[in-house]
Amino acid sequence: MTTMTHIRAKITPWDDPAFVRAFEQARDQTASEGYADGPQAGSRVEHLLREAGFPKATVDVIRTVPEALEQTSHWVVTRDG
């Protein structure tokens, strides 16, 4: 199983505990399903957030060349698109 341990997430709004909790649950579920930290995992997390009641949620996965080589990425996660 692959785990998503190499992501940095910027969550907006960070002060919405329900949204942050939904993101953490979606991220954990996605990792348990075997996704890594790349675009497919981000897409899956976005899908789960929308199913969880955040229909405009988006996850943008941003990777520079050095990040790709290090198998890391950063995600911009927004509740309202």
RARAHU-V612912 format. One record per backbone hydrogen bond with DSSP energy under -0.5 kcal/mol. CO is the residue of the C=O (numbers start at 0). NH is the residue of the N-H. If there is no record, write none. Layout:
co/nh
CO/NH
CO/NH
This chain:
co/nh
2/4
5/72
7/74
8/10
9/76
11/78
12/15
14/16
15/19
16/20
17/21
18/22
19/23
20/24
21/25
22/26
23/27
24/28
25/29
26/30
27/31
28/32
29/34
30/33
37/41
38/42
39/43
40/44
41/45
42/46
43/47
44/48
45/49
46/50
47/51
48/53
49/52
53/56
57/77
58/60
59/61
59/75
61/73
63/67
64/68
65/69
66/71
67/70
72/7
73/61
74/9
74/76
75/59
75/77
76/11
77/57
